[in-house]
Amino acid sequence: MRKGSHSFQTPASQEKFELDGNGFGTNDQAMENSSFLNKWSRTEATVRQGVVNGRIYV
């Protein structure tokens, strides 16, 4: 996986988005930290409204 970007498959749209990663702190730590997934779950509705040019900003 490239440093600085995370890919997610969203069940609702089955479309793949690349996350910038800046909003999640250190990228390597984010993938290992359970709070990363918790934050993703909490902000799912916000994320869907924040899709701009294939990028998700949270």
mmCIF file of the C-alpha atoms, coordinates in Angstrom:
data_MODEL
# 
_entry.id   MODEL 
# 
loop_
_atom_site.group_PDB 
_atom_site.id 
_atom_site.type_symbol 
_atom_site.label_atom_id 
_atom_site.label_alt_id 
_atom_site.label_comp_id 
_atom_site.label_asym_id 
_atom_site.label_entity_id 
_atom_site.label_seq_id 
_atom_site.pdbx_PDB_ins_code 
_atom_site.Cartn_x 
_atom_site.Cartn_y 
_atom_site.Cartn_z 
_atom_site.occupancy 
_atom_site.B_iso_or_equiv 
_atom_site.pdbx_formal_charge 
_atom_site.auth_seq_id 
_atom_site.auth_comp_id 
_atom_site.auth_asym_id 
_atom_site.auth_atom_id 
_atom_site.pdbx_PDB_model_num 
ATOM 1  C CA . MET A 1 1  ? 0.000   0.000  0.000  1.00 0.00 ? 1  MET A CA 1 
ATOM 2  C CA . ARG A 1 2  ? 1.331   3.381  -0.943 1.00 0.00 ? 2  ARG A CA 1 
ATOM 3  C CA . LYS A 1 3  ? 2.361   5.658  1.868  1.00 0.00 ? 3  LYS A CA 1 
ATOM 4  C CA . GLY A 1 4  ? -0.076  8.490  2.389  1.00 0.00 ? 4  GLY A CA 1 
ATOM 5  C CA . SER A 1 5  ? -3.165  6.899  0.897  1.00 0.00 ? 5  SER A CA 1 
ATOM 6  C CA . HIS A 1 6  ? -5.672  4.296  2.019  1.00 0.00 ? 6  HIS A CA 1 
ATOM 7  C CA . SER A 1 7  ? -8.174  2.525  -0.192 1.00 0.00 ? 7  SER A CA 1 
ATOM 8  C CA . PHE A 1 8  ? -11.645 1.666  1.028  1.00 0.00 ? 8  PHE A CA 1 
ATOM 9  C CA . GLN A 1 9  ? -14.421 -0.281 -0.643 1.00 0.00 ? 9  GLN A CA 1 
ATOM 10 C CA . THR A 1 10 ? -17.751 1.231  0.307  1.00 0.00 ? 10 THR A CA 1 
ATOM 11 C CA . PRO A 1 11 ? -20.578 -1.332 0.457  1.00 0.00 ? 11 PRO A CA 1 
ATOM 12 C CA . ALA A 1 12 ? -23.204 1.229  -0.500 1.00 0.00 ? 12 ALA A CA 1 
ATOM 13 C CA . SER A 1 13 ? -21.754 2.199  -3.855 1.00 0.00 ? 13 SER A CA 1 
ATOM 14 C CA . GLN A 1 14 ? -19.144 -0.522 -4.420 1.00 0.00 ? 14 GLN A CA 1 
ATOM 15 C CA . GLU A 1 15 ? -16.844 2.264  -5.544 1.00 0.00 ? 15 GLU A CA 1 
ATOM 16 C CA . LYS A 1 16 ? -13.257 2.506  -4.415 1.00 0.00 ? 16 LYS A CA 1 
ATOM 17 C CA . PHE A 1 17 ? -11.993 5.779  -3.000 1.00 0.00 ? 17 PHE A CA 1 
ATOM 18 C CA . GLU A 1 18 ? -8.502  6.785  -2.034 1.00 0.00 ? 18 GLU A CA 1 
ATOM 19 C CA . LEU A 1 19 ? -8.288  8.652  1.216  1.00 0.00 ? 19 LEU A CA 1 
ATOM 20 C CA . ASP A 1 20 ? -5.771  11.414 1.521  1.00 0.00 ? 20 ASP A CA 1 
ATOM 21 C CA . GLY A 1 21 ? -4.722  10.110 4.935  1.00 0.00 ? 21 GLY A CA 1 
ATOM 22 C CA . ASN A 1 22 ? -3.888  13.521 6.377  1.00 0.00 ? 22 ASN A CA 1 
ATOM 23 C CA . GLY A 1 23 ? -7.113  13.559 8.349  1.00 0.00 ? 23 GLY A CA 1 
ATOM 24 C CA . PHE A 1 24 ? -6.151  10.353 10.123 1.00 0.00 ? 24 PHE A CA 1 
ATOM 25 C CA . GLY A 1 25 ? -2.801  11.397 11.548 1.00 0.00 ? 25 GLY A CA 1 
ATOM 26 C CA . THR A 1 26 ? 0.224   9.198  10.871 1.00 0.00 ? 26 THR A CA 1 
ATOM 27 C CA . ASN A 1 27 ? -0.768  6.778  8.132  1.00 0.00 ? 27 ASN A CA 1 
ATOM 28 C CA . ASP A 1 28 ? 1.095   3.734  9.425  1.00 0.00 ? 28 ASP A CA 1 
ATOM 29 C CA . GLN A 1 29 ? -0.292  4.186  12.919 1.00 0.00 ? 29 GLN A CA 1 
ATOM 30 C CA . ALA A 1 30 ? -3.784  4.791  11.605 1.00 0.00 ? 30 ALA A CA 1 
ATOM 31 C CA . MET A 1 31 ? -4.010  1.360  10.023 1.00 0.00 ? 31 MET A CA 1 
ATOM 32 C CA . GLU A 1 32 ? -2.874  -0.294 13.246 1.00 0.00 ? 32 GLU A CA 1 
ATOM 33 C CA . ASN A 1 33 ? -5.025  1.783  15.560 1.00 0.00 ? 33 ASN A CA 1 
ATOM 34 C CA . SER A 1 34 ? -8.515  0.514  16.263 1.00 0.00 ? 34 SER A CA 1 
ATOM 35 C CA . SER A 1 35 ? -9.741  4.096  16.634 1.00 0.00 ? 35 SER A CA 1 
ATOM 36 C CA . PHE A 1 36 ? -9.095  4.509  12.908 1.00 0.00 ? 36 PHE A CA 1 
ATOM 37 C CA . LEU A 1 37 ? -11.888 2.101  12.046 1.00 0.00 ? 37 LEU A CA 1 
ATOM 38 C CA . ASN A 1 38 ? -14.092 3.578  14.754 1.00 0.00 ? 38 ASN A CA 1 
ATOM 39 C CA . LYS A 1 39 ? -13.603 7.047  13.291 1.00 0.00 ? 39 LYS A CA 1 
ATOM 40 C CA . TRP A 1 40 ? -14.375 5.702  9.819  1.00 0.00 ? 40 TRP A CA 1 
ATOM 41 C CA . SER A 1 41 ? -17.627 4.188  11.084 1.00 0.00 ? 41 SER A CA 1 
ATOM 42 C CA . ARG A 1 42 ? -18.683 7.359  12.894 1.00 0.00 ? 42 ARG A CA 1 
ATOM 43 C CA . THR A 1 43 ? -17.952 9.617  9.950  1.00 0.00 ? 43 THR A CA 1 
ATOM 44 C CA . GLU A 1 44 ? -19.406 7.414  7.214  1.00 0.00 ? 44 GLU A CA 1 
ATOM 45 C CA . ALA A 1 45 ? -22.375 9.717  6.647  1.00 0.00 ? 45 ALA A CA 1 
ATOM 46 C CA . THR A 1 46 ? -20.103 12.750 6.603  1.00 0.00 ? 46 THR A CA 1 
ATOM 47 C CA . VAL A 1 47 ? -17.699 11.035 4.249  1.00 0.00 ? 47 VAL A CA 1 
ATOM 48 C CA . ARG A 1 48 ? -20.448 10.329 1.733  1.00 0.00 ? 48 ARG A CA 1 
ATOM 49 C CA . GLN A 1 49 ? -21.180 14.043 1.613  1.00 0.00 ? 49 GLN A CA 1 
ATOM 50 C CA . GLY A 1 50 ? -17.491 14.919 1.326  1.00 0.00 ? 50 GLY A CA 1 
ATOM 51 C CA . VAL A 1 51 ? -16.556 13.131 -1.885 1.00 0.00 ? 51 VAL A CA 1 
ATOM 52 C CA . VAL A 1 52 ? -14.791 15.604 -4.161 1.00 0.00 ? 52 VAL A CA 1 
ATOM 53 C CA . ASN A 1 53 ? -13.026 14.459 -7.329 1.00 0.00 ? 53 ASN A CA 1 
ATOM 54 C CA . GLY A 1 54 ? -12.631 10.934 -5.991 1.00 0.00 ? 54 GLY A CA 1 
ATOM 55 C CA . ARG A 1 55 ? -11.070 12.166 -2.755 1.00 0.00 ? 55 ARG A CA 1 
ATOM 56 C CA . ILE A 1 56 ? -12.674 11.879 0.642  1.00 0.00 ? 56 ILE A CA 1 
ATOM 57 C CA . TYR A 1 57 ? -12.111 14.669 3.133  1.00 0.00 ? 57 TYR A CA 1 
ATOM 58 C CA . VAL A 1 58 ? -13.051 14.205 6.787  1.00 0.00 ? 58 VAL A CA 1 
# 
